[in-house]
Amino acid sequence: MSMYRDQTLEVLSDWIKSEESLNLYQRLIEDLLLQQTPEQYGLTLIALWCRERLLNYSTDETTQPIEGSYLADFDAILHGEDIKNKRAVFEQMILSLWRVLYALNISEETVQLLGEVLDIRASLQEPLAGIADQYTVRKVHGHYHNGAFEEASERLLKCAEAMFKRERNADAEWIVIPRLPMQLVSAI
């Protein structure tokens, strides 16, 4: 059994470094820029996350946001930047899709698949998860990436401005962006 496993890992390791693997990665990234069903979106994210898991860890890989939030990092990846937290970004976007589909009671099979793939626990959330969820709600409702990203980013700015106005006299060194309520869903 161990010999079979070693051979399988070697074959996967060779493939992940191949031109074919890179071409698949680029096609999947291009697909994310388009309208997709929730199922297509979820499977694309899972495929990208699994690909990143097969790649060797690098010493400069991080699990923290680089551009300020995982959604901003996701946008950077979709626009060709080679950032060092792709695995964490894809995982966070899968979590966002799981939360949105669960909250909207859409595609129970996809919710189950996403939960099983990541072994989701309710406590796994980034501080700005609400912003990523705003993006995901728009993707689930058929928006293209750029439009969904811009609308979610605008909400982040409005939220930050409101928090800043409230906290200006409180001598706050940083601002916490609260999780946005799912009532936005009814406004779309």
C-alpha positions in Angstrom: 0.0 0.0 0.0 2.8 2.4 0.9 4.5 1.8 -2.5 1.3 2.6 -4.3 0.8 5.8 -2.3 4.4 6.9 -3.0 4.0 6.3 -6.7 0.7 8.2 -6.7 2.3 11.1 -4.9 5.2 11.2 -7.3 2.8 11.2 -10.4 0.8 14.0 -8.8 3.9 15.9 -7.9 5.2 15.7 -11.5 1.8 16.7 -13.0 1.3 19.7 -10.7 4.6 21.1 -12.1 3.6 20.5 -15.7 2.5 22.8 -18.5 -0.9 21.0 -18.5 -1.4 21.9 -14.8 -0.6 25.5 -15.4 -3.0 25.7 -18.4 -5.7 24.2 -16.3 -5.0 26.7 -13.5 -5.3 29.6 -16.0 -8.6 28.3 -17.5 -10.0 27.9 -14.0 -9.0 31.5 -13.1 -10.6 32.8 -16.3 -13.8 30.9 -15.5 -14.0 32.7 -12.1 -14.2 36.0 -14.0 -17.4 34.9 -15.7 -20.9 34.2 -14.6 -21.2 30.8 -13.0 -23.8 28.7 -11.3 -23.2 28.3 -7.6 -22.2 24.7 -8.3 -19.7 25.7 -11.0 -18.3 28.4 -8.8 -17.8 26.0 -5.9 -16.2 23.2 -8.0 -13.9 25.8 -9.6 -12.8 27.1 -6.1 -12.3 23.5 -4.9 -10.2 22.6 -7.9 -8.0 25.6 -7.4 -7.7 25.0 -3.6 -6.7 21.3 -4.3 -4.1 22.4 -6.8 -2.6 24.7 -4.3 -2.5 22.0 -1.7 -0.6 19.7 -4.1 2.1 22.4 -4.6 5.0 22.3 -2.2 4.8 24.8 0.7 7.2 27.6 0.3 8.9 29.3 3.2 7.4 32.6 2.4 3.8 31.3 2.1 1.3 33.0 4.5 -2.2 32.3 5.6 -2.9 36.0 6.4 -4.5 38.5 4.0 -1.9 40.4 1.9 -4.0 43.1 0.3 -6.1 43.9 3.4 -8.7 41.1 3.1 -9.1 37.7 1.5 -11.5 39.2 -1.1 -8.9 41.8 -2.2 -6.3 39.0 -2.4 -8.8 36.9 -4.5 -9.2 39.9 -6.9 -5.4 40.2 -7.1 -5.2 36.4 -8.0 -7.9 36.8 -10.6 -6.0 39.7 -12.2 -2.7 37.7 -12.5 -0.8 38.6 -9.3 1.2 35.8 -7.8 0.6 36.3 -4.1 1.8 34.0 -1.4 -1.5 33.0 0.3 -3.5 31.5 -2.6 -4.3 28.4 -0.6 -5.8 30.4 2.3 -7.6 32.7 -0.2 -9.3 29.9 -2.0 -10.2 28.3 1.3 -11.8 31.5 2.6 -13.8 32.0 -0.6 -15.0 28.4 -0.3 -16.1 29.2 3.3 -17.8 32.3 2.0 -19.7 30.3 -0.6 -20.7 27.7 2.0 -22.0 30.4 4.4 -24.0 32.2 1.6 -25.5 29.0 0.2 -26.4 27.8 3.6 -28.0 31.1 4.6 -30.0 31.3 1.4 -30.9 27.7 1.5 -29.6 27.2 -2.0 -28.1 24.0 -3.4 -28.1 21.7 -0.4 -25.8 19.2 -2.2 -23.2 22.0 -2.9 -23.4 23.1 0.8 -22.7 19.5 1.9 -19.8 19.1 -0.6 -18.2 22.3 0.4 -18.5 21.5 4.1 -17.1 18.0 3.6 -14.2 19.2 1.5 -13.0 21.7 4.1 -14.3 19.9 7.2 -15.9 23.2 8.1 -16.3 24.3 11.7 -18.5 27.3 12.5 -15.6 29.2 14.1 -13.5 29.5 11.0 -14.1 33.0 9.8 -11.9 36.0 8.9 -12.8 39.4 10.5 -13.9 40.7 7.1 -15.9 37.6 6.1 -19.0 39.7 5.7 -17.4 41.6 2.8 -16.4 38.4 1.1 -20.0 37.1 1.7 -21.3 40.3 0.0 -19.2 39.4 -3.1 -20.3 35.8 -3.0 -24.0 36.7 -2.8 -23.6 38.7 -6.0 -21.7 35.8 -7.7 -24.4 33.4 -6.7 -27.0 35.7 -8.3 -25.1 35.7 -11.6 -22.8 38.7 -11.4 -19.5 38.8 -13.2 -16.4 39.1 -10.9 -15.6 42.7 -11.6 -19.1 44.0 -10.9 -19.5 41.8 -7.7 -16.0 42.9 -6.5 -16.7 46.6 -7.0 -20.1 46.5 -5.2 -18.6 44.6 -2.3 -15.6 47.0 -2.1 -18.0 50.0 -2.1 -19.9 48.5 0.8 -16.5 48.0 2.7 -15.6 51.7 2.1 -19.1 52.9 3.3 -18.8 50.7 6.4 -15.3 51.9 7.1 -16.3 55.5 6.7 -19.2 55.1 9.0 -17.1 53.4 11.6 -14.4 56.0 11.3 -16.9 58.9 11.8 -18.1 57.1 15.0 -14.7 56.3 16.2 -12.9 59.6 15.3 -13.2 61.1 18.8 -12.5 57.8 20.5 -8.8 57.8 19.6 -9.1 54.4 17.9 -5.9 53.1 16.4 -7.8 50.6 14.1 -11.3 50.0 12.9 -13.2 46.7 13.1 -15.5 46.2 10.2 -18.6 44.3 11.5 -20.1 41.4 9.8 -22.7 42.7 7.4 -26.2 41.4 7.9 -27.6 39.0 5.3 -30.6 41.4 4.8 -28.6 42.6 1.8 -29.7 39.4 0.0 -33.2 40.7 -0.2 -32.0 44.0 -1.8 -30.3 42.3 -4.7 
